Amino acid sequence: MDTLLAANSLAEYLQTNGVPFFGPLDESTAMIFAAVVHVALVGAWFGLPAGLFIWAERKISGRIQDRLGPTRCGGKFGWLQSLADGIKLIQKEDLVPKDADGLMFRLAPYIVVVASFVGYIALPFSDGWAAMTLDVGLFLTLAVLSLEVLGVILAGYSSGSKWALFGAMREGAQMVSYEIPMAICALCPIVTAGTLNLNEVALLQSGGAWNWNILHPFNFFAFFVYFTCATASCKRAPFDLAEAESELVAGFLTEYSGFRWSLFFLAEYASMFLVSGLAVVLFLGGWDDGFGIITAIKTAFPDGLGNFIANVIGLKVFLVKSSILVCVQIWVRWTLPRLRIDQVMTTCLKYLIPISCFLFAGTVAYPLVLAKMFGQTSIIGAPAGERLVQPREVPGSTSLESNGINPAGVQVSTASAERSQP
Amino acid sequence: MSLTLEDPRVIEFDVRTDEMLVNMGPQHPSTHGVLRLLLRTDGEIIHEITPHIGYLHRCAEKIGENLATPQWVPYTDRMDYLAGMNMNLGMALAVEKLIGLEVPEKAMTIRVLVAELGRIASHLVGMGAYGLDLGTFSPFLYAFREREIILDLFEELCGARLTYSYFTIGGATHDLPDIIPIPPGLAALTKRNKNMKLTWLEAVEMFLNWLEPRIQEYHTLLTRNQIFIKRTAGLGILTKELAISHGCTGPVLRGSGVDFDLRRDGEPIYTRYYTGYDFDVISAPFEDAPREAVLGDNWCRFFVRMMEVVQAIKLVRQAMAKYPKSQGTYRVPYKMSAKLPVDEAYLETECPRGAMGFYIVGNDKAEPYRARAKSSCFCNLSVTAPLCEGFLLADIPAIVGSLDVVMGEIDR
């Protein structure tokens, strides 16, 4: 058990300890085996929230609208409804319209799914619990997320339907525009943290709610701008113009049915969870519970089972936080009317981009101004910009620190004290 | 062929943009049934819009010429299927005008009570469907929740939930029921016992008490919602002159600032129903309108409907107070074989969607020589083209939805 927890990766574990009856594996086999396991795990994380949130959306929207929502399927609360629908959708006829560009029409849902699927790679669910702890984590996530628009445009363009074309045009304009303020706002906590590594960004906020980035005066507003843009880039109401059913029938989804349609749907809910998870990591302390409990456990048990339990608690905290944000998106969807395309673009280009630029500049200037005036770089919590963990070794080496588990790093005062000494 | 461009104008002339013909409907989700709009668009901007109608034509008028007038009543509530009661009333009144039949006071009270309840139900659907056109689902379901209770009450009244055929020549088919089981929706909403029994009028009173505070909530959810105002106010402006010249009636006309309501300004045979009732005719402009709202825009038309619900509630309450004191019966007998005089009669009544006219020509037979209906929605729909041209594709549902047309009535 301890060896498994201490190992940097599954591949490393397989190389040293091997699997039953086979003994230690050579490097390439271990890598392939580990890749399969990782993909299965990430795939599960991709499918699970999607299915769960489709069910939640139905249930919540039902409650909002004074209905019951699903009640029968799977026993008590209709919790198997998404699965039943998925099975139904897979059985449907594989329809490609006569006027459609067959290859692109078939390709589009996979691009969308892969884009939101790959976005999960760098998302840490708990300390070090990411598919890959990347030093360019946020950069990769945002880059991959913006790939989704390609699939949507492809879908609309190849469907051979004018409604789909309208939807794709709107979507192209909207998503590309909203990527900009979203990325700028996501950079605000990055400036505060000083690293693009999502795991470290979250780690820097651990130890209590007073360390969370949202309490930073500029990051506070950046969070709301980010969340608005994230809602828009997930095509959620009130920005669901691409599939506006009262105007464009179903927008780019008009000609899709069955399994391909369900892939678009899965991707939508998966990216909803992804952007919410990103918001939690960047602004809301990641897996930190807000009272310092997890940090205390980690400090008491720096490795082994105690650390593992702390991570499991952190995972649950992370999931709860992200789910709350997803529920906010659901709540907004069932309350507000839809904006018009020019209003959506005006909101983005005339308001959100200047606001996010201002917030970004403010985040950069804030610690400098504070340092100049008061001689410290933060008012609440540990000093922002100085809450750096100890420099790490390059991932891939076998040391314990590079596993993303660095109990010393969370002891902020030590770290900053060490840094301040020349 | 070189890859460099010598003259930038070449590419400018090379990339030609074209207008696109888009067929919106008759199966489009937001065209309120089977309206078909042919759009000539430049991107999302509408250059020309042509409504095509006739997909729901059921020969109702021709059938009316082969039936005795009471037999034609069931065809009228299938015209405007959202306000069947009001359609029945208009048709019955036209025939009564032709034969010179006076209905007793009790029947008149019942007619006002039930027709105004029907108006509430119809405007609730109008409100909910308009929310749906603008992309919000919840008001639609709230509206249907409320409407469901009215339908339950109508079911107790006449056995039907949508096509009532309740008003007939000479009054109504039944008197108001006495003791009824509480409608399940009402019991759930007001948290009463499901097995409770009460009189029909008590149930109506209970429902109105439930509905009245909800209207404020709809205002919060839609009318005063900033996004809603952005989508409706200042758009689809129907000027007073245009509205009159196209023959618009009902909330569409009143939203343009014309203070005209047939319940007050109509023919005496109809207005005498409403004498003694205290109600206001709602017409734009409104003092509490948002800054962006313009006289005759989508927002005004929507708001007129919302305020008319309040007025209808007021009327129902007054009719309920009047009913126990009313004299006479609920119906004067009218024989199916009674011959119509050799004469003609045309009467317009104020249906929820506007002035619905019925034209009956008698020929000394039980069946009318000619039976015609003048649709209010047809005139209201005719302003679509001048209102929508030059606006965006997304504004079409907002504008057409604010006209609140029912295709069954237009095509008949």
Interface residues (C-beta under 8 A of the other chain):
Chain A: S61 I64 Q65 D66 R67 K162 W163 F166 M169 R170 A237 P238 D240 L241 A244 E245 S246 E247 L248 V249 W334 T335 L336 P337 R338 L339 R340 I341 D342 Q343
Chain B: M20 V22 H28 P29 S30 G43 E44 G131 L132 D133 L134 G135 T136 F137 S138 L141 Y142 R145 L221 L222 N225 I227 F228 K230 R231 L392 L393 A394 D395 I396 P397
